Amino acid sequence: MGRGYRLVLVTDRRGSAYSGLLGDLETHHIRAAGISGRGLTARISAVFQLGLGWLQARRLLKQLRPRAVVGFGGYPSVPTVVAASQLKCKTIIHEQNAVLGRANRVLAPYAACIATGFEKAAMPHERDQARAVHTGNPVRPEVIEAATPYRAPDNAGPIEILVTGGSQGAAVFSEVIPPALAALPDALRGRLRVAQQCREDGLAQVHAVYEESGIQAELATFFSDIPARLARAHLVIGRSGASTVAELAATGRPAIMIPFPHAIDNHQRENAARLCDAGGGWLIPQEDATSDSLSGLIRLLLGSPDKLQRAAECARRFGVTDAAERLADLVCELIGDKALVESEQPKEATA
């Protein structure tokens, strides 16, 4: 939009819930469905839905005549990118995780290049790797704007801990993190300032543990001010979805990551492993995330501020704060817009 292009969003019915900039875009809905992990009848239905989506996308693209089509890995991108390739449109796919997702594996042969959120993204074929370009994962502007240089906790002041668990919290976090923090020595426990995202059915239980242990805690099913909370956090405990890892790295915040164990192709573990390999955090598989193991690690980290400081610096070096610009540059280069300047006439691009 800022470069003079008219952006159009093609998605399925879930796109009706988008807000912010996405919610303001011209939006078209097509049929789509996932195939993996379903019974035979459901798979047949999904194939039928994708076929309908391909017809809808083909008809729509003939009307829009876009300069480029960019797929972001969801199943609605499958019929759209395939149709675009068949119509000789320039195509790019973006993979946000450290493992090429299933939709993008289908689309890889149809794409001119593959933009990756991680520098080392696992791909099944060398031909796909040869067309990979590391752009990073775009991070919300408000996260970047709120970020401040990291300063490890001192020996006497408050210690800010942020606990997130995906879009609706993680039940296991409510079970193991409060007792892990309650088991810390009195000197540490009294300095804690915990903000924890919980599911509705776990709020009372978590509140009781923190109250009994004398830990100052703020609990909610959803925090609308995550950028500000990230900025003041000394330690983050959470999952390792692509967006979470990107925000941790962009803000330079050390984290204990407990990947969602049922993520497709175990991509959350791979995401966390990339950041940990760079020195930016610590990975604990959920099956090993007991209250005792967490308490031991947290005690070690809070007792060694230099470890937190080094991890924060490593995370920041790992982060990409201009990922959106890099991706936009890649699209402009693909369509031959070397000037990268606004045009007097709107130019079409489809996402």
N, C-alpha and C positions, 0 to 999 in steps of 0.2 A: 504494500500500500504506500509506504513512504518512498518507494522508487518509481511511482507512477503506474504500477500495475493494478489492474482490477482483479481482486481475488474472489474466487468462488469456491465454496465448500460443498463437497459431495460426500454424503454420509448415509447411514441408515436411520431408522426412527429414533435411535438414542441421541442423535444430534440435536433433537428438539430441546434437550436439557442444557445445551451449552450456554455459557454466559460470557461476559467480557467481550474481548475483540472477536472471538469466534462466534458469539451470539449475534454480533452485528453484521456478519458477512452474509452475502446472498447465499442461500443454502438450498440444495436440492437433495431429496431423499431417494435412495434406491434400495432394492431388496438385497439382503446379504445374510449369511449365516456361517457359523463355524462348523467344521466337519469332525475334527479330532475328538476322540473320547466319547462318541455317541453310538447308540444302537443302529442297526441296519435301517430301520424305518426312518429314524431321525436323519441319518446320513443321506438317504435318498431325497428327503425333503430339503435338506441343506443344499444339495447339488441343484435341485430344482430352483430354489431361491437364488442361488448364485447365477444360474442361467437367466432368470428373469432380470437380475441386476445387471448382467452383461448387456442385455437388450436395451434396458433403460439407459445405461451409461453410454452405450454406442449412439443412441438417438440424441442424448443430451450433448455429447461432445461434438456431434455434427452441427448442432445449433450454436454452441459456444465457440467452437474453433479455437481452442486455447493454444497459446504459444508453448506451454509446458504443463505437464501433469506430474504432481508430486504425491507419492503414496507414503503414508506414515504407519503402515504395518497392520492396521485393523482389517477385519474381513471385508468391510465396504470398499477398501482400496483394491481388492483382488479384481472384481469385474471392471472397475474403472480403469486401472492401469493396463489390464489386458486389452480392453477395448481401445485405449489410447494408443498402445503400441501397434495394434492392427490398423489403426487409422493414420499411422506414421507420425504421431505426435512425439515430441521430445519427452522422455520420462525419467524420473528419478525416484528412488525409494529411500526412505530414511529409517534406519534401525536404531532404536533408542537403547536397547539392551546389549550386553556383552556377547550375546549369542543371537545369531540370525533367527528371527522368529519364524513360525510356520507359514504365516501369510507371505512374509517377505521371501521365504525360500521358493514359494511358488512363483513370485513375481520377479525374482532376480534375473532370469533369462530375458525378461521383457524390458529391463531397465538399462538405460545408457550408463548410469553409474549408481553406486550405492553409498549414500552418506551414512556415516556411523557416529553414534554417540560416544563410543569408547574407541581409543586408539587401536586396541587389539580386540577386534570383534571376531568371534569364532564363526567360520563359514564352512559349509560342507564341501565346497569346490574351489579349487585354485583360481578358476576363471572368475569367480565372484570376488575373491580377494584382490585380484588384479584391477578390478574396477571400483574398489573401495576408496573413499575419501573421508578422512576424519574431520568432521565438523564440530563434534560435541553435541550435547543435548541443550536446546534452548532453555533458559531459566527465566522465570518471571522477572520482569524489570524491578518490581517492588522488593524482591529478594536481594538483588544486586544493590539497590539504592539503600537498603537498610543495613547492609553488611558493614562491619567495622573491623579493624585489625584485632586479631585474637590476643587476649591476655590471660594466661593461666591463672587460676585462683591463688591468692597469697596464703599466708599461714594463719590468717585470722578472719578474713572477710567471708561473706556468704558464697556458697557454691551453687551455681544455677545448673540444674539438670532438666533437660527436656526429653520427654518420653512420647514418641509418636508410634502409631501402629497401622499405617495405611489410612485409607479414607474413612474407615469406621472402627479404628482401634483393633487391637489384637487381644483375644481373650487370654492367651498364655501370658502376656505381659502383666495383666492384672493379677495373675496367680503367682508369678515368680519375682517381679521387680520390687513391689512393696516390701515383702519380707527380706529381700536381699539388701535393701537400703536400711531396713530396721535393724539388721544384724551388724551394721557398721559400728565402730567405737563411738562412744558418747561425744567425743570431741569433734568428730566429723559429722555425726548425725545432726547435731544441733546447728550446724552451719548450712544444712541443705535447704534449698529452695526448689521444690520439685513442681514441674508442670507436666501433667500426664493426661494423655488422651485415652479415654476408656469407653467401652461400650456401655450403653444405658444399664444393662443388667449387672454390670460389675462395679458401678460407681459406689454403692453403699459398702461393699466389701473392701474396696481399696481405701476408701475414706476411713474406715474403722482401723485398718492397719496403720495408716499414717498418723491418725490421731492418737492411738495408743502408744506409738513409739516417739511421739513428740516431734514429728517431722512436719515442717510447714509445706503444705502441698495445695496446688490448685488443680482441680480435676474438671474435665469437660469431655463431652462426646465429640466436640469439634472446636478447634481453635481457628478463629478467623484472622489472627495476627501472627501467623507462623513466621513471616520474615523478621519481625521484631524479636520474637522469642529465640529464633536462631541466632540473631545478632548478639544476644546477651548470654547465650548458653556456654557453659564451660565444658559440658559433655552432653552428647545426644545419644539416646538409646532408641533404636528403631529398626524397621524393616530395611530392605535394600532394593526397592524398586528404582527404575532408572531415574525418575524425577527426584526422588529422595537423595540418591547418590550425587546427582548433578548439583543439587542445592547445597549439600554438605561441602562438596568440593569448591563450589563457586564462592562460598562464604568462609571457607577455611575453618570448619568446625570438626574437631575430633569426635569419632562416634564408635559405639559398640553396635555392630549390626547383627541382627538375628534374622536371617533370610526366611521368607515364607516358604515352608518345605514343599508345598504342593504347586509352586509356580511352574508353568509349562517349561519343560527342558531345564528345570532348575536354574532359570536365568537369574533369579535374585541372588543365588549363591555366587554365580559367576560375576555379577555386578559388584558384590561386596569384595570378592577376591581381588578384582582389579584395583580397587581403592586401597585395600590392605597391602597388596604387593607394592604399592607406591608409598607405603608407610603412613597412610592417612587414617587408619582406624584398626579395629579389631573385629574379627568375625567369629561368632559362636553359632554353630548349627543349633537349631531349635531343640533337637534331642539331647544336646549337652547343656542347654541353658537352664540349669537348676538355680535355685536361690543361693545355694552355697557357692557354686562356680561364679555366678555373677557378683556376689558380694566380695569374693576374693579378688576378682579383677578390678572392680570399682575401688576397693580399698587401696590396691596397688597404685592405680592411676591417680587417685586423689592425693595419695601420699607422695607422688612423684610428679610435681607440676611440670618439670622439664620434659617428661614423656608426653604430656598433653600438648605442650607448646610445640614440640617437634612434629607430632602428628598433625597439628593444625597447619603448620607450615607446609608439610608434605601434601596435605589435602588441598591446600590452596594452589600449589604448583600443579597438581593434577587437574584442577578445575579449568573450565573454559567459560569465560564470561561473555564472549562475543559469538556464541554458537549460532544465534539467529542470523547475525550478519554473515557469518561464514556460509551458512546454508543458502542465504539469499544470493551471495556472490556466486556460489556454485550453479544455481539455477540460471542466473544472468549469463554466466559463461557458457552454459549449455545452449542457450537460445541465441548466443552470439551478440549479446548486449554488452560490449566491452566498456562502454562509457559509464555504465552503472549510474545513470542520471535519470531524473524524472523526464518523462516525455510529455509533450503537449496533448497527445491523444492517449487515452487509457489503453493499456495492453493487457491481454487476457492471461491469467494463470489460474490453474485449478489445483486444489489440494484435496 
